[in-house]
Amino acid sequence: LESAQFIAERSEDVAVADAQKIRAIAQELLEKKRAGGFSLARWRQHPLHPGPEVAQDAAARWIFTIDTLNFAFWHYDDTKPFQVLYKGDTFSGYWALCACVNRAIDDGVDITNPLVLRDISDEQVAHIFRSASETDALLLPERAQVLREAGTVLLEHFNGSVLELISRANQSAVSLVDLVTQHFSSYRDERVFEGKTVKLYKRVQILVADLWACFEGRGPGQFHDIEQITMFADYRVPQALVFVGALSYSAALMERLQSDPFLAPAHRLELEIRGCSIWAVELIKREMLLLVAEGGGVSDKSAQEAGTEEEEGGEGGG
């Protein structure tokens, strides 16, 4: 949050909405929660996610593998996305990633197993991500590299167990973020903004939130400080925040995005969008908690749940 606030206070082309607008958005989210619009149970209800019948160890390994790979699922041409055919259905974006992992497991290649991950080849990864469209998945060599790192680190430091990694955090979301970013370099989402290192930590926070949602806040998903997890700074949520009025872009930024929507990693504009998005969602969450305290009728946990559910379920992988 410190990094997000630092960026937001110095942003030139992205602005967070005023307090009145933030309060209105918070009120709308709480009303959706009261109407049953958000529930952690929704996570396991998707057919591509591990269902309730899947053992804790297998579910935790699946989540870790998915979130290790959960990047770069945008495409240059929206009319020709990377697509995956799985069990008669076609998937794109984040769901294509889930389909790829599930298809590999069905084919006898358990890429949630650290022993398999450690030795996986570029050719195996290319086959796992084979496309049903004319567009291939992006960054296949990088995906192979992060999988090999994941398997190696799990075997060398955590006895090959994602559950052990989780248990060492002692039910602390913040500690798990620290453990993962300390040991797995691919999760270190750090950049330099106006001379200061800023930590955005998108995928590692998705990892924590996925565990929390999958296990509905129990067992491996029990974190006493889950409220410390911030918004996941990808490319989809900022679009939604602009749509609802939580963020606004300068005319120059809008013109830039309309002419070329692809910003290089660590570009100032990219960092402003990501940092301001995190800060805007944090302000919305704080306002939701204030409304609850004033008698909004929804628990603190439910307010956090509503904020997280609002971010999940779309096409991930910024």
C-alpha positions in Angstrom: 0.0 0.0 0.0 2.9 2.4 0.7 4.0 1.9 -2.9 0.6 2.5 -4.3 0.0 5.6 -2.3 3.5 6.9 -3.3 2.6 6.5 -7.0 -0.9 7.9 -6.6 0.3 11.0 -4.9 2.8 11.7 -7.8 0.7 10.5 -10.7 0.4 12.9 -13.6 -1.9 11.1 -16.0 -4.1 9.0 -13.8 -6.3 10.3 -11.0 -8.2 8.6 -8.2 -11.8 9.7 -7.7 -12.8 12.1 -4.9 -14.2 10.9 -1.6 -17.8 11.3 -2.6 -17.4 9.1 -5.7 -15.4 6.5 -3.7 -18.2 6.3 -1.1 -20.9 5.8 -3.8 -18.9 2.9 -5.3 -18.4 1.4 -1.8 -22.2 1.7 -1.1 -23.0 0.0 -4.4 -20.7 -2.9 -3.7 -22.2 -3.4 -0.2 -25.6 -3.5 -1.7 -24.5 -6.2 -4.2 -23.2 -8.2 -1.2 -26.5 -7.9 0.6 -28.2 -9.2 -2.5 -26.0 -12.2 -2.6 -23.8 -11.0 -5.4 -20.5 -12.2 -3.8 -19.5 -15.4 -2.2 -16.2 -17.3 -1.7 -18.1 -20.5 -2.6 -18.2 -19.3 -6.2 -14.5 -20.0 -6.6 -14.8 -23.8 -6.5 -18.1 -23.8 -8.5 -16.3 -23.0 -11.8 -15.7 -26.3 -13.6 -12.1 -25.5 -14.4 -11.2 -24.9 -10.8 -10.6 -27.8 -8.3 -13.9 -28.8 -6.8 -14.7 -29.6 -3.2 -13.8 -33.3 -3.8 -10.2 -32.4 -4.6 -7.7 -33.0 -1.7 -6.1 -30.0 -0.1 -2.6 -30.9 -1.3 -3.7 -31.3 -4.9 -5.8 -28.1 -4.8 -2.9 -26.1 -3.3 -0.4 -27.4 -5.9 -2.9 -26.6 -8.7 -3.3 -23.0 -7.4 0.4 -22.5 -7.1 1.0 -23.7 -10.6 -1.7 -21.6 -12.1 -0.6 -18.4 -10.3 3.0 -19.0 -11.3 1.9 -19.0 -14.9 -0.8 -16.3 -14.6 0.8 -13.6 -16.7 0.5 -12.2 -20.3 -2.8 -13.5 -21.5 -3.6 -10.3 -23.4 -3.4 -10.4 -27.2 -2.4 -7.8 -29.9 -5.6 -8.6 -31.9 -8.8 -9.0 -29.9 -10.4 -10.8 -32.9 -7.7 -13.5 -32.8 -7.1 -14.5 -29.1 -5.0 -17.4 -27.9 -7.6 -20.1 -27.4 -7.6 -23.6 -25.9 -10.0 -26.4 -26.7 -10.8 -28.6 -23.7 -13.5 -31.1 -23.2 -15.5 -29.7 -26.1 -15.3 -26.1 -25.0 -13.1 -23.2 -26.1 -11.4 -21.0 -23.6 -9.4 -17.8 -23.7 -7.5 -15.6 -21.2 -7.2 -16.9 -17.7 -9.6 -19.7 -18.4 -7.3 -20.9 -21.2 -4.5 -21.2 -18.7 -6.7 -23.3 -16.4 -7.7 -25.5 -19.4 -4.0 -26.0 -20.4 -3.1 -27.2 -16.9 -6.1 -29.5 -16.6 -5.5 -30.9 -20.1 -1.9 -31.6 -19.3 -2.9 -33.5 -16.1 -5.5 -35.4 -18.0 -2.8 -36.3 -20.6 -0.6 -37.7 -17.8 1.7 -34.8 -17.3 1.1 -33.5 -13.8 2.6 -30.1 -14.0 1.5 -29.4 -10.4 4.1 -31.9 -9.2 7.4 -30.2 -8.3 9.5 -33.1 -9.7 7.8 -32.6 -13.1 8.2 -28.8 -12.9 11.9 -28.9 -12.1 12.7 -30.8 -15.2 10.1 -29.6 -17.6 11.4 -28.6 -21.1 10.6 -25.7 -23.3 9.1 -28.2 -25.8 6.8 -29.7 -23.2 5.6 -26.3 -22.2 4.9 -25.4 -25.8 2.9 -28.6 -26.2 1.0 -27.9 -23.0 0.1 -24.5 -24.3 -0.8 -25.6 -27.8 -3.4 -23.3 -29.3 -6.8 -24.0 -30.9 -6.5 -20.8 -32.8 -3.8 -19.2 -35.1 -2.5 -17.2 -32.1 0.0 -18.8 -29.8 0.4 -18.2 -26.1 2.9 -15.4 -25.3 6.2 -15.9 -23.5 6.5 -19.6 -23.7 10.3 -19.8 -22.9 9.6 -17.5 -19.9 6.8 -19.8 -18.7 9.1 -22.8 -18.9 11.7 -20.9 -16.9 9.4 -19.9 -14.1 8.0 -23.5 -13.8 11.5 -24.9 -13.5 12.3 -22.3 -10.8 9.1 -23.2 -9.0 9.8 -26.9 -8.9 13.4 -26.4 -7.9 12.7 -24.0 -5.0 9.8 -26.1 -3.7 12.1 -29.2 -3.6 15.1 -27.5 -2.2 13.4 -25.3 0.5 9.9 -26.7 1.2 10.3 -30.5 0.9 8.4 -30.3 -2.4 5.2 -29.3 -0.7 3.1 -26.2 -1.4 1.3 -27.0 1.9 4.5 -26.7 3.8 5.2 -23.3 2.1 1.8 -22.2 3.3 2.2 -23.5 6.8 5.5 -21.7 7.3 3.5 -18.4 7.0 1.6 -19.3 10.2 -1.8 -18.2 8.8 -0.5 -14.8 7.8 -1.2 -13.5 4.3 1.6 -10.9 4.6 4.1 -13.6 5.7 3.1 -15.8 2.8 3.6 -12.9 0.4 7.1 -12.3 2.0 8.0 -16.0 1.8 7.0 -16.4 -1.8 8.7 -13.2 -3.0 11.8 -14.1 -1.1 12.2 -17.5 -2.6 10.6 -17.3 -6.0 12.1 -14.5 -8.2 9.3 -14.7 -10.7 6.9 -13.3 -8.1 8.9 -10.2 -7.3 6.8 -7.6 -9.0 9.0 -4.6 -8.3 9.7 -1.5 -10.3 11.4 1.9 -9.9 9.1 5.0 -9.8 10.7 8.4 -9.4 13.8 6.9 -7.8 11.9 4.7 -5.4 11.5 0.9 -5.6 7.8 0.2 -5.6 6.3 -3.2 -4.8 3.1 -4.1 -6.7 3.1 -7.9 -6.1 0.2 -8.8 -8.4 0.6 -12.6 -8.8 1.7 -13.4 -5.2 -1.4 -11.6 -3.9 -3.6 -13.5 -6.3 -2.0 -16.7 -5.0 -3.0 -15.8 -1.4 -6.5 -14.7 -2.5 -7.0 -17.9 -4.5 -6.0 -20.1 -1.5 -8.4 -18.1 0.7 -11.2 -18.4 -1.8 -10.6 -22.0 -2.6 -10.6 -23.1 1.0 -13.2 -20.5 2.0 -10.9 -19.1 4.7 -10.3 -22.4 6.4 -7.3 -24.8 6.5 -4.6 -23.8 4.0 -6.8 -20.7 3.2 -7.0 -19.4 6.7 -5.2 -16.0 7.1 -5.8 -13.8 10.1 -4.6 -10.7 8.2 -6.3 -11.3 4.8 -7.5 -7.7 4.9 -3.8 -6.7 4.2 -4.0 -8.1 0.7 -4.5 -5.3 -1.9 -6.1 -5.2 -5.4 -4.3 -7.3 -8.0 -2.7 -4.8 -10.3 -3.3 -6.3 -13.7 -4.7 -4.8 -16.9 -8.4 -5.7 -16.5 -9.3 -4.1 -13.2 -8.1 -0.6 -14.2 -10.5 -0.8 -17.1 -13.4 -1.5 -14.7 -12.3 1.2 -12.3 -12.3 3.8 -15.1 -15.7 2.5 -16.2 -17.2 3.0 -12.7 -15.5 6.3 -12.2 -13.0 5.3 -9.5 -10.1 6.3 -11.9 -9.8 8.9 -14.6 -7.2 9.2 -17.3 -5.7 12.4 -18.8 -6.5 13.3 -22.4 -2.9 12.5 -23.3 -3.1 9.0 -21.8 -6.4 8.3 -23.5 -5.0 9.4 -26.8 -1.9 7.2 -26.2 -4.0 4.1 -25.3 -6.2 4.6 -28.3 -3.3 4.8 -30.7 -1.2 2.0 -29.0 -2.7 0.3 -25.9 0.4 -1.7 -25.1 2.7 -0.2 -22.5 6.1 -1.6 -21.8 6.7 -3.1 -18.3 7.9 -0.4 -15.9 6.8 2.4 -18.2 5.7 5.4 -16.1 2.2 5.3 -17.5 1.9 1.6 -16.7 3.1 2.2 -13.1 0.6 5.1 -12.7 -2.3 2.9 -13.9 -1.3 0.0 -11.6 -0.4 2.1 -8.5 -3.5 4.3 -8.7 -5.7 1.2 -9.2 -4.4 -0.3 -6.0 -4.9 2.9 -4.1 -8.4 3.4 -5.5 -9.5 -0.1 -4.5 -7.9 0.4 -1.0 -9.9 3.6 -0.5 -13.1 1.8 -1.7 -12.4 -1.0 0.8 -11.8 1.5 3.6 -15.0 3.3 2.8 -16.9 0.0 2.8 -15.6 -0.8 6.3 -16.7 2.7 7.4 -20.2 2.0 6.0 -20.3 -1.3 7.8 -19.3 0.4 11.1 -22.1 3.0 10.5 -24.6 0.2 10.3 -24.4 -1.0 6.7 -25.4 -4.5 7.7 -22.5 -6.4 6.2 -19.6 -7.8 8.2 -16.0 -6.7 7.9 -15.1 -10.0 6.4 -17.9 -9.8 3.9 -16.7 -6.3 2.8 -13.2 -7.8 2.2 -14.8 -10.7 0.4 -16.8 -8.4 -1.8 -13.7 -6.4 -2.8 -11.8 -9.6 -3.7 -14.7 -11.2 -5.6 -15.0 -8.0 -7.6 -11.5 -8.6 -8.9 -11.7 -12.4 -9.5 -13.5 -14.4 -12.1 -12.3 -12.4 -15.1 -9.5 -13.0 -17.5 -6.4 -12.7 -15.4 -2.8 -12.4 -16.4 -1.7 -8.8 -16.9 
